[in-house]
Amino acid sequence: IADYVAYASLHLDKNIIFSPLDPFGEGDLDKWRKLLYSNFVYAFSLSKQDFRMLLCKICLFPAPSAFIKKSFFMEVGGYDESIKFLEDWPFWVRTAFNGAYFAYIETPEVDYRISPNSLSQGVNGKNVRFEEAIRMTKRKTLSFMKQISPLFALEGFLAYQAEYKD
């Protein structure tokens, strides 16, 4: 927390600060280190438009490492409580479209347990609530895609329909 506070005090314009996660626990931890949000530097090098487009398609940020300015969190309305699981992704999208200034600390600041029995993995690697939250988020993201371009929104809509058939 001290590293976040120190960084935030030097970068007052940043609303949300992230760092990579440092995985521990069971399984191939090197694989998880590569998978867990290892593309921060790339994401932060994108133009504002490309950054928003990428964020509409994938969850770029790990909620456990988010350090959010409280006034900004309240200003954008916090998390969407209609999504009971994975509520961070639609929040990142909404904040990106509402003027968020993101920052990235390159050193892992948060330990993250890897377990085959975690809530996100569920029974045998499948969690129905998690999958439903992803579906809801993808549906909600379609309205943000329209703000980028009609063609991008159409692409998102067709991909959503192909995947979920509703």
CNS distance restraints for C-alpha pairs under 8 A (distance, minus, plus):
assign (resid   1 and name CA) (resid   5 and name CA) 6.21 0.50 0.50
assign (resid   1 and name CA) (resid 109 and name CA) 7.97 0.50 0.50
assign (resid   2 and name CA) (resid   6 and name CA) 6.04 0.50 0.50
assign (resid   3 and name CA) (resid   7 and name CA) 6.12 0.50 0.50
assign (resid   3 and name CA) (resid 109 and name CA) 7.81 0.50 0.50
assign (resid   4 and name CA) (resid   8 and name CA) 5.95 0.50 0.50
assign (resid   4 and name CA) (resid  17 and name CA) 7.45 0.50 0.50
assign (resid   4 and name CA) (resid  67 and name CA) 6.96 0.50 0.50
assign (resid   5 and name CA) (resid   9 and name CA) 6.03 0.50 0.50
assign (resid   6 and name CA) (resid  10 and name CA) 6.59 0.50 0.50
assign (resid   7 and name CA) (resid  11 and name CA) 6.19 0.50 0.50
assign (resid   8 and name CA) (resid  12 and name CA) 5.78 0.50 0.50
assign (resid   8 and name CA) (resid  14 and name CA) 7.04 0.50 0.50
assign (resid   8 and name CA) (resid  17 and name CA) 7.81 0.50 0.50
assign (resid  13 and name CA) (resid 101 and name CA) 6.81 0.50 0.50
assign (resid  14 and name CA) (resid  69 and name CA) 7.97 0.50 0.50
assign (resid  14 and name CA) (resid 100 and name CA) 7.50 0.50 0.50
assign (resid  14 and name CA) (resid 101 and name CA) 4.82 0.50 0.50
assign (resid  14 and name CA) (resid 102 and name CA) 5.68 0.50 0.50
assign (resid  14 and name CA) (resid 103 and name CA) 6.18 0.50 0.50
assign (resid  15 and name CA) (resid  68 and name CA) 5.91 0.50 0.50
assign (resid  15 and name CA) (resid  69 and name CA) 5.17 0.50 0.50
assign (resid  15 and name CA) (resid  72 and name CA) 6.33 0.50 0.50
assign (resid  15 and name CA) (resid 100 and name CA) 5.84 0.50 0.50
assign (resid  15 and name CA) (resid 101 and name CA) 5.26 0.50 0.50
assign (resid  15 and name CA) (resid 102 and name CA) 6.06 0.50 0.50
assign (resid  15 and name CA) (resid 103 and name CA) 7.88 0.50 0.50
assign (resid  16 and name CA) (resid  66 and name CA) 6.57 0.50 0.50
assign (resid  16 and name CA) (resid  67 and name CA) 5.64 0.50 0.50
assign (resid  16 and name CA) (resid  68 and name CA) 4.48 0.50 0.50
assign (resid  16 and name CA) (resid  69 and name CA) 6.29 0.50 0.50
assign (resid  16 and name CA) (resid 100 and name CA) 7.21 0.50 0.50
assign (resid  16 and name CA) (resid 101 and name CA) 6.54 0.50 0.50
assign (resid  16 and name CA) (resid 102 and name CA) 4.91 0.50 0.50
assign (resid  16 and name CA) (resid 103 and name CA) 6.24 0.50 0.50
assign (resid  17 and name CA) (resid  65 and name CA) 7.89 0.50 0.50
assign (resid  17 and name CA) (resid  66 and name CA) 5.77 0.50 0.50
assign (resid  17 and name CA) (resid  67 and name CA) 5.02 0.50 0.50
assign (resid  17 and name CA) (resid  68 and name CA) 6.46 0.50 0.50
assign (resid  17 and name CA) (resid 102 and name CA) 5.81 0.50 0.50
assign (resid  17 and name CA) (resid 103 and name CA) 4.61 0.50 0.50
assign (resid  17 and name CA) (resid 104 and name CA) 5.58 0.50 0.50
assign (resid  17 and name CA) (resid 105 and name CA) 7.22 0.50 0.50
assign (resid  18 and name CA) (resid  61 and name CA) 7.22 0.50 0.50
assign (resid  18 and name CA) (resid  62 and name CA) 7.52 0.50 0.50
assign (resid  18 and name CA) (resid  65 and name CA) 5.37 0.50 0.50
assign (resid  18 and name CA) (resid  66 and name CA) 4.92 0.50 0.50
assign (resid  18 and name CA) (resid  67 and name CA) 6.39 0.50 0.50
assign (resid  18 and name CA) (resid 102 and name CA) 7.76 0.50 0.50
assign (resid  18 and name CA) (resid 103 and name CA) 6.28 0.50 0.50
assign (resid  18 and name CA) (resid 104 and name CA) 4.91 0.50 0.50
assign (resid  18 and name CA) (resid 105 and name CA) 6.18 0.50 0.50
assign (resid  19 and name CA) (resid  65 and name CA) 5.72 0.50 0.50
assign (resid  19 and name CA) (resid  66 and name CA) 7.48 0.50 0.50
assign (resid  19 and name CA) (resid 104 and name CA) 5.62 0.50 0.50
assign (resid  19 and name CA) (resid 105 and name CA) 4.89 0.50 0.50
assign (resid  19 and name CA) (resid 106 and name CA) 5.94 0.50 0.50
assign (resid  19 and name CA) (resid 107 and name CA) 6.35 0.50 0.50
assign (resid  19 and name CA) (resid 108 and name CA) 5.50 0.50 0.50
assign (resid  19 and name CA) (resid 109 and name CA) 5.95 0.50 0.50
assign (resid  19 and name CA) (resid 110 and name CA) 7.50 0.50 0.50
assign (resid  20 and name CA) (resid  36 and name CA) 7.31 0.50 0.50
assign (resid  20 and name CA) (resid  37 and name CA) 6.29 0.50 0.50
assign (resid  20 and name CA) (resid  38 and name CA) 6.89 0.50 0.50
assign (resid  20 and name CA) (resid  40 and name CA) 7.90 0.50 0.50
assign (resid  20 and name CA) (resid  62 and name CA) 7.68 0.50 0.50
assign (resid  20 and name CA) (resid  65 and name CA) 7.12 0.50 0.50
assign (resid  20 and name CA) (resid 105 and name CA) 7.70 0.50 0.50
assign (resid  20 and name CA) (resid 106 and name CA) 6.77 0.50 0.50
assign (resid  20 and name CA) (resid 107 and name CA) 6.56 0.50 0.50
assign (resid  20 and name CA) (resid 108 and name CA) 4.63 0.50 0.50
assign (resid  20 and name CA) (resid 109 and name CA) 6.84 0.50 0.50
assign (resid  20 and name CA) (resid 110 and name CA) 7.32 0.50 0.50
assign (resid  21 and name CA) (resid  33 and name CA) 7.65 0.50 0.50
assign (resid  21 and name CA) (resid  36 and name CA) 6.75 0.50 0.50
assign (resid  21 and name CA) (resid  37 and name CA) 7.60 0.50 0.50
assign (resid  21 and name CA) (resid  62 and name CA) 7.54 0.50 0.50
assign (resid  21 and name CA) (resid  64 and name CA) 7.99 0.50 0.50
assign (resid  21 and name CA) (resid  65 and name CA) 6.85 0.50 0.50
assign (resid  21 and name CA) (resid 108 and name CA) 5.22 0.50 0.50
assign (resid  21 and name CA) (resid 109 and name CA) 6.64 0.50 0.50
assign (resid  21 and name CA) (resid 110 and name CA) 5.20 0.50 0.50
assign (resid  21 and name CA) (resid 111 and name CA) 5.79 0.50 0.50
assign (resid  21 and name CA) (resid 112 and name CA) 5.97 0.50 0.50
assign (resid  22 and name CA) (resid  33 and name CA) 6.84 0.50 0.50
assign (resid  22 and name CA) (resid 108 and name CA) 5.64 0.50 0.50
assign (resid  22 and name CA) (resid 109 and name CA) 7.46 0.50 0.50
assign (resid  22 and name CA) (resid 110 and name CA) 6.06 0.50 0.50
assign (resid  22 and name CA) (resid 111 and name CA) 4.67 0.50 0.50
assign (resid  22 and name CA) (resid 112 and name CA) 5.71 0.50 0.50
assign (resid  23 and name CA) (resid  29 and name CA) 6.25 0.50 0.50
assign (resid  23 and name CA) (resid  32 and name CA) 6.72 0.50 0.50
assign (resid  23 and name CA) (resid  33 and name CA) 6.40 0.50 0.50
assign (resid  23 and name CA) (resid 111 and name CA) 5.78 0.50 0.50
assign (resid  23 and name CA) (resid 112 and name CA) 4.58 0.50 0.50
assign (resid  23 and name CA) (resid 113 and name CA) 5.68 0.50 0.50
assign (resid  23 and name CA) (resid 114 and name CA) 6.30 0.50 0.50
assign (resid  24 and name CA) (resid  29 and name CA) 6.56 0.50 0.50
assign (resid  24 and name CA) (resid 111 and name CA) 6.91 0.50 0.50
assign (resid  24 and name CA) (resid 112 and name CA) 6.06 0.50 0.50
assign (resid  24 and name CA) (resid 113 and name CA) 5.02 0.50 0.50
assign (resid  24 and name CA) (resid 114 and name CA) 5.91 0.50 0.50
assign (resid  25 and name CA) (resid  29 and name CA) 7.62 0.50 0.50
assign (resid  25 and name CA) (resid 113 and name CA) 5.37 0.50 0.50
assign (resid  25 and name CA) (resid 114 and name CA) 5.02 0.50 0.50
assign (resid  25 and name CA) (resid 115 and name CA) 6.34 0.50 0.50
assign (resid  26 and name CA) (resid 114 and name CA) 5.73 0.50 0.50
assign (resid  26 and name CA) (resid 115 and name CA) 5.59 0.50 0.50
assign (resid  26 and name CA) (resid 116 and name CA) 7.57 0.50 0.50
assign (resid  27 and name CA) (resid 114 and name CA) 7.21 0.50 0.50
assign (resid  27 and name CA) (resid 115 and name CA) 7.53 0.50 0.50
assign (resid  28 and name CA) (resid  32 and name CA) 6.56 0.50 0.50
assign (resid  29 and name CA) (resid  33 and name CA) 6.09 0.50 0.50
assign (resid  29 and name CA) (resid 114 and name CA) 7.90 0.50 0.50
assign (resid  30 and name CA) (resid  34 and name CA) 6.47 0.50 0.50
assign (resid  31 and name CA) (resid  35 and name CA) 6.29 0.50 0.50
assign (resid  32 and name CA) (resid  36 and name CA) 5.69 0.50 0.50
assign (resid  33 and name CA) (resid  38 and name CA) 7.15 0.50 0.50
assign (resid  34 and name CA) (resid  38 and name CA) 5.62 0.50 0.50
assign (resid  36 and name CA) (resid  62 and name CA) 7.86 0.50 0.50
assign (resid  37 and name CA) (resid  60 and name CA) 6.53 0.50 0.50
assign (resid  37 and name CA) (resid  61 and name CA) 6.53 0.50 0.50
assign (resid  37 and name CA) (resid  62 and name CA) 6.89 0.50 0.50
assign (resid  39 and name CA) (resid  43 and name CA) 6.20 0.50 0.50
assign (resid  40 and name CA) (resid  44 and name CA) 6.06 0.50 0.50
assign (resid  40 and name CA) (resid  60 and name CA) 7.70 0.50 0.50
assign (resid  40 and name CA) (resid 104 and name CA) 7.25 0.50 0.50
assign (resid  41 and name CA) (resid  45 and name CA) 6.31 0.50 0.50
assign (resid  41 and name CA) (resid 104 and name CA) 7.95 0.50 0.50
assign (resid  42 and name CA) (resid  46 and name CA) 6.81 0.50 0.50
assign (resid  43 and name CA) (resid  51 and name CA) 6.37 0.50 0.50
assign (resid  43 and name CA) (resid  60 and name CA) 7.88 0.50 0.50
assign (resid  44 and name CA) (resid  51 and name CA) 7.41 0.50 0.50
assign (resid  44 and name CA) (resid 103 and name CA) 7.96 0.50 0.50
assign (resid  44 and name CA) (resid 104 and name CA) 7.96 0.50 0.50
assign (resid  46 and name CA) (resid  50 and name CA) 5.79 0.50 0.50
assign (resid  46 and name CA) (resid  51 and name CA) 5.44 0.50 0.50
assign (resid  47 and name CA) (resid  51 and name CA) 5.91 0.50 0.50
assign (resid  48 and name CA) (resid  52 and name CA) 6.23 0.50 0.50
assign (resid  49 and name CA) (resid  53 and name CA) 6.23 0.50 0.50
assign (resid  49 and name CA) (resid 148 and name CA) 7.26 0.50 0.50
assign (resid  50 and name CA) (resid  54 and name CA) 6.14 0.50 0.50
assign (resid  51 and name CA) (resid  55 and name CA) 6.15 0.50 0.50
assign (resid  52 and name CA) (resid  56 and name CA) 6.17 0.50 0.50
assign (resid  52 and name CA) (resid  93 and name CA) 7.19 0.50 0.50
assign (resid  52 and name CA) (resid  96 and name CA) 6.47 0.50 0.50
assign (resid  52 and name CA) (resid  97 and name CA) 7.37 0.50 0.50
assign (resid  53 and name CA) (resid  57 and name CA) 6.71 0.50 0.50
assign (resid  53 and name CA) (resid 145 and name CA) 7.28 0.50 0.50
assign (resid  53 and name CA) (resid 148 and name CA) 7.54 0.50 0.50
assign (resid  54 and name CA) (resid  58 and name CA) 6.26 0.50 0.50
assign (resid  55 and name CA) (resid  59 and name CA) 5.99 0.50 0.50
assign (resid  55 and name CA) (resid  60 and name CA) 6.15 0.50 0.50
assign (resid  55 and name CA) (resid  92 and name CA) 7.67 0.50 0.50
assign (resid  55 and name CA) (resid  93 and name CA) 6.16 0.50 0.50
assign (resid  56 and name CA) (resid  93 and name CA) 6.35 0.50 0.50
assign (resid  56 and name CA) (resid 138 and name CA) 7.70 0.50 0.50
assign (resid  56 and name CA) (resid 141 and name CA) 5.89 0.50 0.50
assign (resid  56 and name CA) (resid 142 and name CA) 7.95 0.50 0.50
assign (resid  56 and name CA) (resid 144 and name CA) 7.49 0.50 0.50
assign (resid  56 and name CA) (resid 145 and name CA) 6.93 0.50 0.50
assign (resid  57 and name CA) (resid 138 and name CA) 7.64 0.50 0.50
assign (resid  59 and name CA) (resid  89 and name CA) 5.42 0.50 0.50
assign (resid  59 and name CA) (resid  92 and name CA) 7.98 0.50 0.50
assign (resid  60 and name CA) (resid  89 and name CA) 7.94 0.50 0.50
assign (resid  61 and name CA) (resid  66 and name CA) 7.77 0.50 0.50
assign (resid  61 and name CA) (resid  89 and name CA) 7.70 0.50 0.50
assign (resid  61 and name CA) (resid  92 and name CA) 7.75 0.50 0.50
assign (resid  62 and name CA) (resid  66 and name CA) 6.76 0.50 0.50
assign (resid  63 and name CA) (resid  88 and name CA) 6.19 0.50 0.50
assign (resid  64 and name CA) (resid 110 and name CA) 7.08 0.50 0.50
assign (resid  64 and name CA) (resid 112 and name CA) 7.94 0.50 0.50
assign (resid  65 and name CA) (resid 109 and name CA) 7.00 0.50 0.50
assign (resid  65 and name CA) (resid 110 and name CA) 5.88 0.50 0.50
assign (resid  68 and name CA) (resid  72 and name CA) 7.44 0.50 0.50
assign (resid  68 and name CA) (resid  73 and name CA) 6.64 0.50 0.50
assign (resid  69 and name CA) (resid  73 and name CA) 6.26 0.50 0.50
assign (resid  70 and name CA) (resid  74 and name CA) 6.21 0.50 0.50
assign (resid  71 and name CA) (resid  75 and name CA) 6.04 0.50 0.50
assign (resid  72 and name CA) (resid  76 and name CA) 6.25 0.50 0.50
assign (resid  73 and name CA) (resid  77 and name CA) 6.39 0.50 0.50
assign (resid  73 and name CA) (resid  78 and name CA) 5.19 0.50 0.50
assign (resid  74 and name CA) (resid  78 and name CA) 5.63 0.50 0.50
assign (resid  76 and name CA) (resid  94 and name CA) 7.71 0.50 0.50
assign (resid  76 and name CA) (resid  95 and name CA) 6.73 0.50 0.50
assign (resid  76 and name CA) (resid  98 and name CA) 7.27 0.50 0.50
assign (resid  78 and name CA) (resid  91 and name CA) 7.20 0.50 0.50
assign (resid  79 and name CA) (resid  87 and name CA) 6.13 0.50 0.50
assign (resid  79 and name CA) (resid  88 and name CA) 6.78 0.50 0.50
assign (resid  79 and name CA) (resid  90 and name CA) 7.86 0.50 0.50
assign (resid  79 and name CA) (resid  91 and name CA) 5.71 0.50 0.50
assign (resid  80 and name CA) (resid  87 and name CA) 6.33 0.50 0.50
assign (resid  80 and name CA) (resid  90 and name CA) 7.50 0.50 0.50
assign (resid  80 and name CA) (resid  91 and name CA) 7.09 0.50 0.50
assign (resid  81 and name CA) (resid  87 and name CA) 7.26 0.50 0.50
assign (resid  83 and name CA) (resid  87 and name CA) 5.54 0.50 0.50
assign (resid  83 and name CA) (resid 133 and name CA) 6.18 0.50 0.50
assign (resid  83 and name CA) (resid 136 and name CA) 7.38 0.50 0.50
assign (resid  84 and name CA) (resid 133 and name CA) 7.19 0.50 0.50
assign (resid  85 and name CA) (resid 129 and name CA) 6.69 0.50 0.50
assign (resid  85 and name CA) (resid 130 and name CA) 5.98 0.50 0.50
assign (resid  85 and name CA) (resid 133 and name CA) 5.70 0.50 0.50
assign (resid  86 and name CA) (resid 130 and name CA) 6.78 0.50 0.50
assign (resid  86 and name CA) (resid 133 and name CA) 5.99 0.50 0.50
assign (resid  86 and name CA) (resid 134 and name CA) 7.23 0.50 0.50
assign (resid  87 and name CA) (resid  91 and name CA) 6.63 0.50 0.50
assign (resid  87 and name CA) (resid 133 and name CA) 7.66 0.50 0.50
assign (resid  88 and name CA) (resid  92 and name CA) 6.25 0.50 0.50
assign (resid  89 and name CA) (resid  93 and name CA) 6.42 0.50 0.50
assign (resid  89 and name CA) (resid 137 and name CA) 7.20 0.50 0.50
assign (resid  90 and name CA) (resid  94 and name CA) 6.08 0.50 0.50
assign (resid  90 and name CA) (resid 137 and name CA) 5.85 0.50 0.50
assign (resid  90 and name CA) (resid 140 and name CA) 7.45 0.50 0.50
assign (resid  90 and name CA) (resid 141 and name CA) 7.08 0.50 0.50
assign (resid  91 and name CA) (resid  95 and name CA) 6.04 0.50 0.50
assign (resid  92 and name CA) (resid  96 and name CA) 6.09 0.50 0.50
assign (resid  93 and name CA) (resid  97 and name CA) 6.44 0.50 0.50
assign (resid  93 and name CA) (resid 141 and name CA) 7.39 0.50 0.50
assign (resid  93 and name CA) (resid 144 and name CA) 7.82 0.50 0.50
assign (resid  94 and name CA) (resid  98 and name CA) 6.19 0.50 0.50
assign (resid  94 and name CA) (resid 144 and name CA) 7.88 0.50 0.50
assign (resid  95 and name CA) (resid  99 and name CA) 6.39 0.50 0.50
assign (resid  95 and name CA) (resid 100 and name CA) 5.27 0.50 0.50
assign (resid  96 and name CA) (resid 100 and name CA) 5.19 0.50 0.50
assign (resid  96 and name CA) (resid 101 and name CA) 7.78 0.50 0.50
assign (resid  97 and name CA) (resid 144 and name CA) 7.57 0.50 0.50
assign (resid 114 and name CA) (resid 118 and name CA) 7.55 0.50 0.50
assign (resid 116 and name CA) (resid 121 and name CA) 6.18 0.50 0.50
assign (resid 116 and name CA) (resid 122 and name CA) 7.79 0.50 0.50
assign (resid 116 and name CA) (resid 124 and name CA) 7.87 0.50 0.50
assign (resid 116 and name CA) (resid 125 and name CA) 6.91 0.50 0.50
assign (resid 117 and name CA) (resid 121 and name CA) 6.22 0.50 0.50
assign (resid 117 and name CA) (resid 122 and name CA) 6.10 0.50 0.50
assign (resid 117 and name CA) (resid 123 and name CA) 7.06 0.50 0.50
assign (resid 117 and name CA) (resid 125 and name CA) 7.98 0.50 0.50
assign (resid 118 and name CA) (resid 122 and name CA) 6.12 0.50 0.50
assign (resid 119 and name CA) (resid 127 and name CA) 7.26 0.50 0.50
assign (resid 120 and name CA) (resid 125 and name CA) 7.97 0.50 0.50
assign (resid 120 and name CA) (resid 126 and name CA) 7.74 0.50 0.50
assign (resid 120 and name CA) (resid 127 and name CA) 6.09 0.50 0.50
assign (resid 120 and name CA) (resid 130 and name CA) 6.15 0.50 0.50
assign (resid 121 and name CA) (resid 125 and name CA) 4.38 0.50 0.50
assign (resid 121 and name CA) (resid 126 and name CA) 5.46 0.50 0.50
assign (resid 121 and name CA) (resid 127 and name CA) 5.73 0.50 0.50
assign (resid 122 and name CA) (resid 126 and name CA) 5.05 0.50 0.50
assign (resid 122 and name CA) (resid 127 and name CA) 4.38 0.50 0.50
assign (resid 122 and name CA) (resid 128 and name CA) 7.91 0.50 0.50
assign (resid 123 and name CA) (resid 127 and name CA) 6.54 0.50 0.50
assign (resid 127 and name CA) (resid 131 and name CA) 6.31 0.50 0.50
assign (resid 128 and name CA) (resid 132 and name CA) 6.07 0.50 0.50
assign (resid 129 and name CA) (resid 133 and name CA) 6.13 0.50 0.50
assign (resid 130 and name CA) (resid 134 and name CA) 6.37 0.50 0.50
assign (resid 131 and name CA) (resid 135 and name CA) 6.35 0.50 0.50
assign (resid 132 and name CA) (resid 136 and name CA) 6.21 0.50 0.50
assign (resid 133 and name CA) (resid 137 and name CA) 6.06 0.50 0.50
assign (resid 134 and name CA) (resid 138 and name CA) 6.13 0.50 0.50
assign (resid 135 and name CA) (resid 139 and name CA) 6.28 0.50 0.50
assign (resid 135 and name CA) (resid 164 and name CA) 7.63 0.50 0.50
assign (resid 136 and name CA) (resid 140 and name CA) 6.18 0.50 0.50
assign (resid 137 and name CA) (resid 141 and name CA) 5.98 0.50 0.50
assign (resid 138 and name CA) (resid 142 and name CA) 6.65 0.50 0.50
assign (resid 138 and name CA) (resid 160 and name CA) 7.07 0.50 0.50
assign (resid 139 and name CA) (resid 143 and name CA) 8.00 0.50 0.50
assign (resid 139 and name CA) (resid 160 and name CA) 7.21 0.50 0.50
assign (resid 140 and name CA) (resid 144 and name CA) 7.69 0.50 0.50
assign (resid 141 and name CA) (resid 145 and name CA) 6.37 0.50 0.50
assign (resid 142 and name CA) (resid 146 and name CA) 6.57 0.50 0.50
assign (resid 142 and name CA) (resid 153 and name CA) 6.05 0.50 0.50
assign (resid 142 and name CA) (resid 156 and name CA) 6.34 0.50 0.50
assign (resid 142 and name CA) (resid 157 and name CA) 6.61 0.50 0.50
assign (resid 143 and name CA) (resid 147 and name CA) 7.08 0.50 0.50
assign (resid 143 and name CA) (resid 153 and name CA) 7.59 0.50 0.50
assign (resid 144 and name CA) (resid 148 and name CA) 7.06 0.50 0.50
assign (resid 145 and name CA) (resid 149 and name CA) 6.59 0.50 0.50
assign (resid 145 and name CA) (resid 150 and name CA) 7.65 0.50 0.50
assign (resid 145 and name CA) (resid 152 and name CA) 6.00 0.50 0.50
assign (resid 145 and name CA) (resid 153 and name CA) 4.70 0.50 0.50
assign (resid 145 and name CA) (resid 156 and name CA) 7.26 0.50 0.50
assign (resid 146 and name CA) (resid 150 and name CA) 5.41 0.50 0.50
assign (resid 146 and name CA) (resid 152 and name CA) 6.95 0.50 0.50
assign (resid 146 and name CA) (resid 153 and name CA) 4.86 0.50 0.50
assign (resid 148 and name CA) (resid 152 and name CA) 6.80 0.50 0.50
assign (resid 148 and name CA) (resid 153 and name CA) 7.66 0.50 0.50
assign (resid 149 and name CA) (resid 153 and name CA) 6.28 0.50 0.50
assign (resid 150 and name CA) (resid 154 and name CA) 6.10 0.50 0.50
assign (resid 151 and name CA) (resid 155 and name CA) 6.19 0.50 0.50
assign (resid 152 and name CA) (resid 156 and name CA) 6.21 0.50 0.50
assign (resid 153 and name CA) (resid 157 and name CA) 6.04 0.50 0.50
assign (resid 154 and name CA) (resid 158 and name CA) 6.08 0.50 0.50
assign (resid 155 and name CA) (resid 159 and name CA) 6.15 0.50 0.50
assign (resid 156 and name CA) (resid 160 and name CA) 6.04 0.50 0.50
assign (resid 157 and name CA) (resid 161 and name CA) 6.14 0.50 0.50
assign (resid 158 and name CA) (resid 162 and name CA) 6.04 0.50 0.50
assign (resid 159 and name CA) (resid 163 and name CA) 6.20 0.50 0.50
assign (resid 160 and name CA) (resid 164 and name CA) 5.93 0.50 0.50
assign (resid 160 and name CA) (resid 165 and name CA) 7.55 0.50 0.50
assign (resid 161 and name CA) (resid 165 and name CA) 4.68 0.50 0.50
assign (resid 161 and name CA) (resid 166 and name CA) 5.98 0.50 0.50
